Amino acid sequence: PELIPLWAGPIDDKMNFPRASSRIGFNDASRKLDRLGDMVTMEGCFLLNKCITRPSAPGRVSWEIASLVVITWDLLTLPLNVFELDHESWFQVMSRLTTLFWSIDMCFNFFVGYQRGDGLVEMRLKCIAQHYLKTWFFFDFFVVMMDLVMLFTDDGLDQAVDAARLGKTMRAVRVMRIFRMFRLVRAMKLVYVFEHLADLVFSKHLLTFLNIFKLLAGLALVNHFIACAWYAVGCVNGEENGWASELEQQHAPNAYKYIVAFHWSMAQFTPAPNNFHPVNCEERLFALLVLFMGLVLFSSLLGSVTTLIAQSKREAYQRLMETERLRDLFVRKGVSLGLGNRIMKYLKNTHDTKNNNITEEDVACLKKIPMSMLTELHKEMYSQVLTLHPVFAMTQNLGQPCMVDICHSAVQEVRITKGDELFVFRAPGSQMYFVLNGMFTYYPGSAALTGVASGTMGLQQLEKGDWLCEAVLWVTWDHRGLFTAASPGS
């Protein structure tokens, strides 16, 4: 074999590789900035940049999960004040801890980057602060201030309630603690946090599970609020004039009262029996309001589930119609049973392989993203495989731009079905191959002509991480064997 003309010149011309920096400087308001990959930072502020974290960093994701738990705690426990849980020591401790958590979270938000409209992650402190002030700051500040006010005035409020104790009116006074309910506005942020966490999930099955869980959790949360409100309505007119009078006379524990109220709430959404019914005008009006709400929520939930089922049926119907049209073609054209059966099995294996091995060509929306993001995507997808080879590992050390160009311009992923032949003996070689997944078999030399039938002569098995045909990068090359797929792969 002869060297490719590119490598046939003086060696000094080949070794003069540019060691380019991965930083791209540009001016913004007379300050020089750095673009590091997908991030925009301020140049010369190393210590300050180290304090700012990415929104997808593991620590930040853990904090977001903790905030999701704290928001859920607020939404679950605050309505339970109608059961007089606010005097419990554990409840007061948790209230102080949640207030401390949200105070710290408000400070942390000034040091967390955000994704801009062009896909870059903004990591400049000034821009982060401006973005936070325009979005969630005043909302968080208002809720935290209300938490602090209630935290410092809680003892005085308890004394006022004790002084105003007038028997049956005591429960109504406690229900009127409206200021404590300002925490419930964090339900607005619950949706934002959940969507942000869902954006970090790539698994299709996990996303489906999260969507179903979101529907069920939302339904349970609405019923939780209705149950607490139903008990509060039953106690407004005293222990003897409401639906809960029987439970009060029996001195039932709070847990049992809540279960009964939650059962009544669920019964309004479904045709389920319930032994407790409205006994006065206020309770009946509240029950009518819940019935109207249940009609809307149940219809919405049913529509969401129906949409998911219809989408699955539509995909299955399309596959069935393709199979039926193919069978009809075989009958009309007189295709033999053996050939038709082979084609059907091959198409089935190809479909299964496509579902298991998704490539860039299967995702049409990737064609709409900017070129800078596409090149970065190619680099992350392919560099981990290429750098297993010593030459490409050295190339990556020379500079990131060089490796980015190789991954974007010279690499292509090909999905292979079992039995496919990538090249045959003596065919001109033009590509080097890396195995991403699956099992492949190489028959070298004469085994390519005779070893396939026997399956024993000189064959070599290749799996993930292996490569072959490196010679095509340096010389004009004709393949010296047969390369075939022993299983679906790429």
Disulfide bonds with the S-S distance in Angstrom:
none
